[in-house]
Structure formats: C-alpha cells, structure tokens
C-alpha cells in the first residue's frame, strides 16, 4: 500500500467519525480497487456500511478483512456487529468470542461480547463481559454505555441510568449514552423526557438517523397519551352542548370541571415537551384521533416501553451495536 493510500484511509476514517458514511464508502471503494489486500481498508468499509444502514454489505466487507488477517480482532468485532444489526444474535456470539480470544486485554472485544450476548438473550454472559470491560477500561464511555444497555435488558433501570450518567461524565456529548437515557425515560413512561433526550442525542450526532427516529417514536407515544383525554374532553363538550340545548343546565355545568381537568392535564404534558419538538405534535395527535383505536394500534404505540425487543416499533439502542467498535 502506498503512502497516498494510507492517507486516504485516514481521511475515510475521519469521514466515518463525522457521520459522512456515503462519502467514506466512495473513497474506500477507490482505495480498495488499488489495494484490495488492505485489511484496514475493508474494516473501514464495513464501518461505513454499518453507519449507512447496510449491514449485509458490512458483513461482506468484514469477512473479507478477516480472511486477509485472521489474527486481527477488529474484523471479527465488525462481523459480530453486522450480524447483530441483521438480527442474527446467535451467529454474532461466536464472532465476538473469537475477537475476545484474539484480544483479551482490549475493552472493545469485551464490549463486543456483551452486545452479542445481549442480542442473543444470554444476559449472564452479557453482564460478565460488561463487568470485565469496566474493569479493563473504566475510563471509556462506550464501556459504561454497553454496561447500561445490558443492565436495562436485565430490568435494572437504576443501574442502567447510573452507567449512562457515568458515560456522560467521561464524554458529555456521547450520543449513545444520551439516547439510552431517552430509552430509560420511555420505559418509565415519561415520553416527554424521552423525546428531550432523543432530540439532544440527534443534535450531538447529526449523522445518526436512529436518534431522530427515536424522537419520533417518543412523540408518537406521547400523542397516544394526549389523544385519549382530548377525545374524551371533546365528547364531554358535545354532551354539554346537547344538555344545554335541551335545557339541562345543571347537568351540563356538572360536566364542566371534568373538561377543565382534562385540558389542564393535556396542557401540562404539552408544556413538558421540548419546544423544538412541539411542532410535530399536532400532526401526530391528529393521526391518532383519526385512526382506529384497535388493540393492535395500542400495542404498537406502546412497544417502545419494552427493552426486550429490537423491533422497529421500539426505540433502537437496547440490543443495538455500537458503531464506534
């Protein structure tokens, strides 16, 4: 590999850190066309594909890198990460364990095992790997973020919050830690707080679309909570109008306090929403008011409170891999 190729790989790595995944992919394709035996180049290409939501392509590039340098743990970490993203947690664990075997003193390999094990539901292995990672590198924010994700998967919300706060004490702008605080808030049924965390995460990592999607999910969940009292208040107002029209003023007046209480509750919830997020709320509430209130609809809208499923209905993070590995 020439000095120029090495310089271009460094440029591509910087692009990835800045979230310019498509630009990095194009640059790496040109470099690898001239230097196809570069393990580093294929690893960087795998990372770029992961950042660009192309896990299948990332897996192919990582496997190419592992074939070029079987003693390097980085390709195996990327293989594991790509498999997690593809929903293949069981397949991700052996690759992560191989990375740890190759680099037992690297915190990244322990984080990789924790992520893969959590994705496969092996929470004891995940917790053990996370604890080892904390012992190896207590000053690394990513280790605390992963330990917090594992804790949340195990249902330990207090430990999960503590780990994310520890990560932010080390790196105040760590988007993953802020995102996890949003997931914790959503699990605690605080969608307004969750939306604030998700929006903050999106501002710290503009190239990561996950945080923006999580913000939308939190606001949708809040819209469900707001639509019901709004609908009830509207029904009570209609009933009051009917009662007034028929001369039953006392009965209509008896309904008024309930309407006031409902509207005050709605107003308080709206005021708790970050100001820059409120503009999206009328659209989402209207969608809920006009849509069918079926059991399936309710189940989907509340799925974000579960940390056990990485489904699209839930906020990404619980079993999602770190793109920084």
C-alpha positions in Angstrom: 0.0 0.0 0.0 1.3 3.4 -0.9 1.7 6.4 1.3 -1.2 8.0 -0.6 -3.5 5.1 0.0 -2.6 5.2 3.7 -3.5 8.9 3.8 -6.8 8.2 2.0 -7.7 5.6 4.6 -7.1 8.1 7.3 -9.4 10.5 5.5 -12.0 7.8 5.2 -11.8 7.1 9.0 -12.3 10.8 9.7 -15.3 10.9 7.4 -16.8 7.9 9.3 -16.3 9.7 12.6 -18.1 12.7 11.2 -21.0 10.6 10.0 -20.2 11.0 6.3 -20.7 7.4 5.6 -21.6 7.6 1.9 -18.6 9.8 1.2 -16.4 7.3 3.1 -17.8 4.4 1.1 -17.0 6.0 -2.2 -13.5 6.9 -1.1 -12.8 3.4 0.3 -14.1 1.8 -2.9 -11.4 3.7 -4.9 -8.7 2.8 -2.4 -9.6 -0.9 -2.3 -9.7 -1.1 -6.0 -6.0 -0.2 -6.0 -5.1 -2.0 -2.7 -7.5 -5.0 -2.3 -5.4 -6.7 0.3 -5.8 -3.9 2.9 -7.4 -5.3 6.0 -7.8 -1.9 7.4 -9.5 -0.7 4.3 -12.1 -3.4 4.4 -12.7 -2.8 8.1 -13.3 0.8 7.5 -15.6 0.0 4.6 -17.5 -2.3 6.9 -17.9 0.5 9.4 -19.1 2.9 6.7 -21.7 0.4 5.6 -22.9 -0.1 9.2 -23.2 3.7 9.6 -25.1 3.8 6.3 -27.6 1.1 7.5 -26.2 -1.5 5.1 -25.4 -4.4 7.5 -25.3 -7.1 4.7 -22.6 -5.2 2.8 -20.8 -4.5 6.1 -20.8 -8.2 6.8 -19.3 -9.0 3.4 -16.5 -6.4 3.9 -15.7 -7.6 7.4 -15.4 -11.2 6.3 -13.1 -10.1 3.6 -10.9 -8.4 6.2 -10.9 -11.4 8.5 -9.7 -13.6 5.6 -6.8 -11.2 5.0 -5.8 -11.0 8.7 -7.2 -13.9 10.8 -5.2 -12.8 13.8 -6.8 -9.3 13.9 -9.7 -8.9 16.3 -11.2 -5.9 14.5 -12.8 -7.8 11.6 -14.4 -10.3 14.0 -15.9 -7.4 16.0 -17.3 -5.9 12.8 -18.7 -9.3 11.8 -20.4 -9.6 15.1 -21.8 -6.1 14.9 -23.1 -6.6 11.4 -24.8 -9.9 12.4 -26.4 -8.2 15.4 -27.8 -5.5 13.1 -29.2 -8.2 10.8 -31.0 -9.7 13.8 -28.7 -12.7 13.9 -27.6 -12.5 17.5 -26.9 -16.3 17.8 -24.4 -16.1 15.0 -22.9 -12.9 16.3 -21.8 -14.5 19.6 -19.1 -16.8 18.1 -17.5 -14.0 16.2 -17.5 -11.8 19.3 -15.9 -14.6 21.4 -13.2 -15.0 18.7 -12.5 -11.3 18.9 -12.1 -11.6 22.6 -9.8 -14.6 22.3 -7.6 -12.7 19.9 -7.6 -9.5 22.1 -8.4 -10.5 25.7 -6.9 -7.2 27.0 -9.0 -5.0 24.7 -12.1 -3.3 26.2 -13.6 -3.3 22.7 -13.6 -7.1 22.5 -15.4 -7.3 25.8 -18.0 -4.7 24.7 -18.5 -6.7 21.6 -19.2 -9.9 23.5 -21.6 -8.1 25.8 -23.5 -6.7 22.8 -23.7 -10.0 21.0 -24.7 -11.9 24.1 -27.4 -9.4 25.0 -28.7 -9.6 21.4 -28.9 -13.4 21.8 -30.6 -13.2 25.2 -27.6 -14.6 27.0 -27.8 -11.9 29.7 -25.5 -13.6 32.2 -22.7 -13.7 29.6 -23.5 -10.2 28.6 -23.3 -9.0 32.2 -20.0 -10.8 32.8 -18.5 -9.3 29.6 -19.7 -5.8 30.5 -18.2 -6.1 34.0 -14.9 -7.3 32.6 -14.9 -4.3 30.2 -15.5 -1.9 33.1 -12.6 -3.5 34.9 -10.3 -3.2 31.9 -11.2 0.3 30.9 -13.3 2.2 33.5 -12.4 5.5 31.7 -14.0 4.5 28.4 -17.5 5.9 27.9 -18.5 3.2 25.5 -17.9 0.5 28.1 -20.3 2.3 30.5 -22.9 2.7 27.7 -22.8 -1.0 27.0 -22.9 -2.0 30.6 -26.0 0.3 30.9 -27.7 -1.4 28.0 -27.1 -4.8 29.5 -28.5 -3.6 32.8 -31.6 -2.3 31.1 -32.0 -5.6 29.3 -31.9 -7.3 32.7 -34.5 -4.9 34.1 -32.2 -2.9 36.3 -33.3 0.6 35.5 -31.3 2.2 38.3 -28.0 0.6 37.3 -28.8 1.4 33.6 -29.2 5.1 34.4 -26.1 5.2 36.6 -24.0 3.7 33.8 -25.2 6.2 31.2 -24.6 9.1 33.6 -21.1 7.7 34.2 -20.5 7.6 30.4 -21.6 11.3 30.1 -19.3 12.3 33.0 -16.5 10.9 30.8 -17.8 12.2 27.5 -20.6 14.8 27.9 -21.6 14.6 24.2 -21.8 10.9 23.8 -24.9 10.4 21.7 -25.4 6.8 22.6 -25.5 7.5 26.3 -28.0 10.3 25.8 -30.1 8.0 23.6 -30.1 5.4 26.3 -31.4 7.9 28.9 -34.2 8.5 26.4 -35.0 4.8 26.3 -34.9 4.6 30.1 -37.4 7.6 30.3 -39.7 5.9 27.7 -39.6 2.7 29.8 -40.6 4.7 32.8 -43.5 6.1 30.8 -42.1 9.6 30.5 -42.3 10.2 26.7 -41.7 13.9 27.1 -38.4 13.3 28.9 -37.6 10.6 26.4 -38.2 13.0 23.5 -35.9 15.6 25.1 -33.1 13.1 25.4 -33.5 11.7 21.9 -33.5 15.2 20.4 -30.4 16.1 22.3 -28.8 12.9 21.0 -29.7 13.8 17.5 -28.1 17.2 17.9 -24.8 15.7 19.2 -24.7 13.1 16.3 -26.4 14.7 13.3 -25.3 11.9 11.0 -27.1 9.3 13.1 -30.7 8.9 11.9 -31.6 6.5 14.7 -31.8 9.3 17.3 -34.2 11.2 15.1 -36.4 8.1 14.6 -36.4 7.5 18.4 -37.6 11.1 18.9 -40.5 10.5 16.5 -41.4 7.3 18.4 -41.4 9.1 21.8 -43.6 11.8 20.4 -46.0 9.2 18.9 -46.2 7.5 22.2 -47.0 10.9 23.8 -49.6 11.6 21.1 -51.4 8.4 22.1 -51.5 9.6 25.7 -52.8 13.0 24.7 -55.3 11.9 22.1 -57.4 9.9 24.6 -58.1 12.8 27.0 -58.6 15.2 24.1 -61.1 12.8 22.6 -62.8 12.5 26.0 -62.9 16.2 26.5 -64.4 16.7 23.1 -67.1 14.1 23.9 -67.9 15.8 27.2 -68.2 19.2 25.4 -70.6 17.6 22.9 -72.6 16.2 25.7 -72.6 19.6 27.4 -73.9 21.2 24.3 -76.7 18.6 24.0 -77.7 19.1 27.6 -77.7 22.9 27.2 -79.8 22.7 24.1 -82.3 20.5 25.9 -82.5 22.9 28.9 -80.5 20.8 31.4 -78.1 23.5 32.5 -77.2 22.0 35.9 -76.2 18.7 34.3 -74.1 20.5 31.7 -72.4 22.5 34.4 -71.6 19.3 36.3 -69.5 18.1 33.3 -67.5 21.3 33.0 -65.0 20.6 35.8 -64.1 17.3 34.2 -63.4 19.1 30.9 -61.2 21.7 32.6 -59.2 19.0 34.4 -58.6 17.1 31.2 -57.5 20.2 29.3 -55.2 21.2 32.2 -53.6 17.7 32.2 -53.1 17.9 28.4 -51.6 21.4 28.6 -49.2 20.4 31.3 -48.0 17.4 29.2 -47.5 19.6 26.2 -45.5 22.2 28.2 -43.1 19.4 29.3 -42.2 18.7 25.6 -39.1 20.3 24.3 -40.1 23.4 22.4 -38.5 22.4 19.2 -40.4 19.1 19.2 -43.9 20.6 19.8 -44.4 21.5 16.2 -44.6 17.8 15.3 -47.2 17.0 18.0 -50.4 18.4 16.3 -49.8 16.2 13.2 -49.3 13.1 15.4 -52.3 13.7 17.6 -54.5 14.3 14.6 -53.3 11.0 13.2 -54.2 9.2 16.4 -57.6 10.9 16.6 -58.4 10.0 13.0 -57.1 6.4 13.2 -58.8 3.3 14.6 -58.3 2.7 18.3 -57.7 -1.0 17.9 -55.8 -3.3 20.3 -53.1 -3.7 17.7 -52.7 0.0 17.4 -52.3 0.5 21.1 -49.8 -2.4 21.3 -47.6 -1.0 18.6 -47.6 2.5 20.1 -46.6 1.3 23.5 -43.9 -1.1 22.3 -41.3 1.5 23.0 -41.7 0.8 26.7 -40.2 -2.7 26.3 -36.5 -3.3 26.4 -36.8 -6.9 25.3 -37.4 -6.4 21.6 -35.4 -4.7 19.0 -38.4 -4.4 16.7 -38.9 -1.3 14.7 -41.7 -0.2 17.0 -39.3 0.1 19.9 -36.5 2.7 20.4 -33.2 1.5 19.0 -30.5 1.0 21.5 -31.2 -1.9 23.8 -29.6 -4.5 21.7 -28.2 -2.2 19.0 -24.4 -2.4 18.5 -22.0 0.5 18.9 -21.0 1.9 15.6 -17.7 3.0 17.2 -16.3 -0.5 17.6 
